[in-house]
Amino acid sequence: MPDIFIAEPKAEDTTAPEMPYVLEKQEGSDKPIPIIQPPINIRNSVRLFASFCKNPDGISFQSQEQGEKILLFLRRDFITNAKWILIGTTLAILPLFLIFSQQLFGNPLPFLSFKFYLLFLLFYYLFVTTYLYINFITWYYNVALITDRRVIDVDFASLVYKDIATTKLSLVQDISYAQVGVVRTFFDYGNILIQTAGSLDNFIFESAPEPENVVHIVEELIGKQNE
């Protein structure tokens, strides 16, 4: 399995972070009191099955520039895995129903030995495991990263195909999203289209969670780039 992201180990900081505070007057008193406020830019750890994470911590990539910050981490929404999970689960329990029916109605192929059935089950479950594994890593490694400087799209499929495309935020001309259907609206995911300048390929993030939020974040970054 290829290592797409390489996170450098960080030295453990035992000191408590300094919390910013402001002075605020309390009602009925002229003396201001300090009010502690949490830091604005909080780093968040990316959970194993996370599909959306702002300011992810512990993630980096090989071509990351000095001082470049990852602001958004995206995968396809986890609910999109329901189809292949359901198929894989059905295939996994199907032999149990066949064994149960054999006990009720007898063996339809009595000339086949027990070793044959055992070998068949071995190859059958190897196929089911491969099916589940390929679908999982295809979902897990197909990610999109949005930094304060560029957009990165990682396409990974079938163990042998990997394509990484990047574009600078200054080359992004427009960003929009499509959220069609009851399921997509209910679970809040959709396709995000990023249009780039010139002959560069456009970026499509399929089934991305919180598409409206993603579009808003990228639009703010584009606005800062144009200032």
PyMOL commands that set and color helices and strands:
alter all, ss='L'
color gray80, all
select helices_A, chain A and resi 78-105+114-141+169-171+182-187+211-226
alter helices_A, ss='H'
color red, helices_A
select strands_A, chain A and resi 21-25+32-36+44-45+52-54+56-57+70-75+143-147+150-157+161-168+172-178+189-196+203-209
alter strands_A, ss='S'
color yellow, strands_A
deselect
rebuild
show_as cartoon
